[in-house]
Amino acid sequence: MKIVIVIIFLALIGYILEQRRHIKFLERVNFNQETRHIMTEHEIFLLKHQIGTYVYSLEVLGYSQEQINKGDYTRHEPSLEKQQALYAEFQKKERIYRSKNIQFETELELRGVE
């Protein structure tokens, strides 16, 4: 009878140790998935910023993205006020971009990703 109890006790200890190992594995997988999610989110932000930069470049050169989408490639020289407004908006977006970039790098540093 004592042998059966010892075998059951050892089996329970083995089961508990296996569950702890499995929990650690799942935590590591979850951490990796969260890191991948953060990196993907930042990549999407970078692409949106790049598109915004291209739109800004088009507008500064006198082209409108909406007109180009309609097939009208006519150039309209932007006024000085419009250029200043575009540049102010671009500077604002650049500050946001730098801030998000620093935030992303800090997040990766905290996670131990190089």
C-alpha positions as CSV (number, residue, x, y, z in Angstrom):
1,M,0.0,0.0,0.0
2,K,2.8,2.4,0.8
3,I,4.4,1.8,-2.5
4,V,1.2,2.8,-4.3
5,I,1.0,6.0,-2.3
6,V,4.7,6.8,-3.0
7,I,4.1,6.2,-6.8
8,I,1.0,8.4,-6.8
9,F,2.9,11.1,-4.8
10,L,5.9,11.0,-7.3
11,A,3.5,11.1,-10.2
12,L,1.8,14.2,-8.7
13,I,5.2,15.9,-8.2
14,G,6.2,15.1,-11.8
15,Y,2.9,16.4,-13.0
16,I,3.3,19.7,-11.0
17,L,6.9,20.1,-12.4
18,E,5.7,19.5,-15.9
19,Q,2.9,22.1,-15.5
20,R,5.4,24.7,-14.2
21,R,7.6,24.0,-17.2
22,H,4.6,24.4,-19.5
23,I,3.6,27.7,-17.8
24,K,7.1,29.1,-18.3
25,F,7.0,28.0,-22.0
26,L,3.6,29.7,-22.5
27,E,4.8,32.9,-20.8
28,R,7.9,33.0,-23.1
29,V,5.6,32.4,-26.2
30,N,3.3,35.2,-25.0
31,F,6.2,37.6,-24.5
32,N,7.5,36.9,-28.0
33,Q,4.0,37.4,-29.5
34,E,3.6,40.7,-27.7
35,T,7.0,41.8,-28.9
36,R,6.1,40.8,-32.5
37,H,2.8,42.7,-32.1
38,I,4.7,45.9,-31.0
39,M,7.1,45.6,-33.9
40,T,4.3,45.1,-36.4
41,E,2.4,48.0,-35.0
42,H,5.5,50.2,-35.3
43,E,6.1,49.1,-38.8
44,I,2.6,50.1,-39.8
45,F,3.1,53.5,-38.2
46,L,6.4,53.9,-40.2
47,L,4.6,53.1,-43.4
48,K,1.8,55.6,-42.7
49,H,4.4,58.2,-41.9
50,Q,6.2,57.4,-45.1
51,I,3.0,57.8,-47.1
52,G,2.3,61.1,-45.3
53,T,5.8,62.3,-46.3
54,Y,5.2,61.4,-49.9
55,V,1.8,63.3,-49.9
56,Y,3.6,66.3,-48.3
57,S,6.3,66.2,-51.0
58,L,3.6,66.1,-53.7
59,E,1.7,69.0,-52.2
60,V,4.9,71.1,-51.9
61,L,5.7,70.5,-55.5
62,G,2.2,71.6,-56.4
63,Y,0.4,68.4,-57.0
64,S,-2.7,67.1,-55.2
65,Q,-3.0,63.4,-54.3
66,E,-6.7,63.5,-54.8
67,Q,-6.3,65.0,-58.3
68,I,-3.7,62.5,-59.2
69,N,-6.0,59.7,-58.1
70,K,-8.6,61.1,-60.5
71,G,-6.0,61.2,-63.3
72,D,-5.4,64.9,-63.3
73,Y,-1.6,65.5,-63.2
74,T,-1.9,69.3,-63.5
75,R,0.5,71.2,-61.3
76,H,-0.8,74.1,-59.3
77,E,1.8,76.3,-57.6
78,P,0.9,76.5,-53.9
79,S,0.6,79.9,-52.3
80,L,3.2,80.9,-49.6
81,E,0.5,80.6,-46.9
82,K,-0.3,77.1,-48.0
83,Q,3.4,76.2,-48.1
84,Q,3.8,77.5,-44.6
85,A,0.8,75.6,-43.3
86,L,2.1,72.4,-45.0
87,Y,5.5,72.9,-43.4
88,A,4.0,73.5,-40.0
89,E,1.9,70.3,-40.3
90,F,4.9,68.4,-41.5
91,Q,7.0,69.6,-38.5
92,K,4.2,68.5,-36.2
93,K,4.1,65.1,-37.7
94,E,7.9,64.8,-37.6
95,R,7.8,65.5,-33.8
96,I,5.2,62.8,-33.4
97,Y,7.3,60.4,-35.5
98,R,10.4,61.0,-33.5
99,S,8.5,60.6,-30.2
100,K,6.9,57.3,-31.4
101,N,10.3,56.1,-32.6
102,I,11.9,56.9,-29.2
103,Q,9.0,55.2,-27.4
104,F,9.4,52.1,-29.7
105,E,13.1,51.9,-29.1
106,T,12.6,52.2,-25.3
107,E,10.0,49.5,-25.4
108,L,12.3,47.1,-27.2
109,E,15.1,48.0,-24.9
110,L,13.0,47.2,-21.8
111,R,12.0,43.9,-23.4
112,G,15.7,43.1,-24.1
113,V,15.4,43.0,-27.8
114,E,18.3,44.4,-29.8
